[in-house]
């Protein structure tokens, strides 16, 4: 009785099995046909280029920076680039945007002859702006002073300070206060100062010999042979990232700022020690500016004409100072090659973060636009802050004892 009762179930199982087998055979046939269709008679894989429905010409921007960025976006496109390489190697003609041939001098450090003709108001721009545009593609400059052993102790925090050759007083005040290298709060701290070169044409005296003595004495100077101007601060940024990737990739965190800010190093270390592993990986905090756009007034320091750039800026942390992870610094270095240099360094860093799919996080401890006048003379105010801008060397030396004073009660 039990066997006869189970016969309909067995038949149903058999039918299901047959259907599954037929589907498998059908799928195998489809895969085989597709595989053979994707190969030529010699068995070699064919390169399948998208039809015009997908492979359309992109309208080129009229602004010079945007045009250059469109070019890099195309070159680094992870979908099209492998196909392009394969097709070009097989001498197959494909339809590419015409402007891919408009790339300027092959030597990226030669003056870009396209600039004066493609930027309509080039001749009316400030001379230093013109110089930046002419050499915007150059990212390689000789290093004059290096400190390859500054990170031998694997620093928990690397303090990186943007400075100029004549700012000896500022650098010394930083060494004696918030940028003091060594062990601080049981954590290893290393400090470097980033410098370019100053020229007599910019009305700077020749102080290189004094700088050489300073570098030998303190072993914290990094200098490259490029013109150290406001428009070249972005260059200072990418040269540092390259140096970091080769000389200090083991640093866990980086504070990067100007030589006229004051930071509470103890507060920063305390904050970093409380981070989770997930939070630390993509850490990038500062005084974040959002929904900003280029200034169009020629009277302003941050003036950018429409002939150079159009669009909104991504969120970015003010260049006075920000804090980020060493792991993120390595990723920023890699992705910076995909972003055209921009004459405002903190905006450029925001562009690189956007390329990585990240947004800097605003932290109320960063006061790049200073604090109220009544709070400037309050020792307890500086206990809760990470950064305040700007402070003179004399003010740094005055504030630092407030930070390290063991008897100060600021509850």
Residue, then its C-alpha position, 0 to 999 in steps of 0.5 A: x500500500x505504501x509503495x503504490x501511494x508513493x508512485x505519483x510523487x516519484x513521477x512528479x520528481x522525475x518530471x522536475x528532474x527532466x525539466x531541470x536537465x533540459x534547461x541546463x542543456x539549453x544554457x550550455x548551448x547558449x554559452x557555447x554560441x556566445x563564446x564562439x561568436x566572441x572569437x574569430x576564426x583563429x580562436x582569438x577573442x574579439x574586442x567588442x566596441x559599444x555601438x554609437x548608441x552607447x559610444x557617443x561623442x562627449x561635448x567638450x567644455x569651453x573652460x580650459x580646466x574642465x576640458x583637461x579634466x574631461x581628457x583625464x576622465x576619458x583616459x582613466x575610464x575603467x570601462x572604455x580604456x581596456x577596449x581602446x588599448x586592445x583595438x589600437x594594438x590591432x590597428x582597428x579604427x574606432x570613432x573617438x572624440x576629436x579632442x583626444x588628439x589635442x593634448x599639448x606637448x609630449x613633455x608635460x613639463x614644457x610650457x603648454x603652448x595651447x594655454x594662451x590661445x585657448x584661454x580667451x582672457x589669458x593676457x589679462x590674468x595675473x602673472x603668477x596665474x599665467x605661470x600656473x596655467x602654462x605649467x599646470x601639467x607638470x608634476x615632477x620637480x627636483x627635490x633639494x632637501x630630503x629627510x628620508x629617515x624622519x619616519x623611522x620610528x613609525x609615527x602615530x601622528x605626522x605633523x605636516x606644515x606648509x611654510x615659506x623659506x623666510x618663515x624661520x621664526x614661525x617654524x621655530x615657534x612650532x618646533x617649541x610648541x604644537x609641532x614638537x617631535x618625539x613622544x607626546x601623550x605616549x604617542x610618537x609624533x614626527x614633524x616636517x615642513x614643506x617648502x618650495x623655492x623663492x626667486x629674486x623675481x618675487x622680491x625674496x632675498x637669497x636665504x637658501x644657505x640659512x635654510x640648509x643650516x636649519x635643515x641640517x640642525x633640525x632634520x625636518x625640512x622638505x624642499x623642492x625646486x619649484x616656484x613657491x607661490x599661492x597658486x603652486x600650493x596644490x603642487x606642494x600638496x601632490x609632491x608631499x603625497x608622493x614623498x609620503x608614499x615613498x618615505x612615510x607610508x607607515x604613519x597612522x595619521x597626518x595633520x596638515x596645515x599652515x605655519x600660522x595656525x595653532x593646534x592642540x596636539x594633545x586634543x588631536x591625539x586623544x581624538x584619534x585614540x578613540x576612533x574605531x578601525x572603520x572610522x579611522x580608515x576614511x578619516x578626513x576632518x576639518x572646517x568643511x566648506x560646502x556648496x561653494x563656487x569660484x570667485x569671479x571678482x579679479x580683486x579677490x585672492x581666490x579669483x578664478x575666471x570662467x575661461x578656466x573653470x565652471x561648476x561648483x566646488x565639491x565639499x572641502x576642508x579649509x586649507x588652514x589645517x585638516x586631519x586624515x589617515x595615512x591610509x587615505x593619504x596613499x589613496x589620495x596620492x594614487x587618485x590625484x593623477x586622475x585630477x587636473x591640478x587646480x590653483x586652490x589647494x584645498x579645493x583640489x583635495x576636495x576634488x580628489x576626495x570626490x573622485x574616491x567617493x568620499x566627503x570630508x567631515x566637519x569637526x567643530x574643533x577646527x576654527x580656521x576663521x578664528x574664535x571670538x575676541x573674548x575667548x582668545x585670552x581664555x586658556x580653557x578655550x584652547x583646551x577643547x579646540x583642535x585648531x585655531x587660525x591665525x596665531x603669531x609665533x609669540x602667541x603660540x609660545x604664550x598659548x602652549x603652556x595653557x595646553x600643557x599646564x597640569x593644574x588647569x581645570x576646565x570642566 
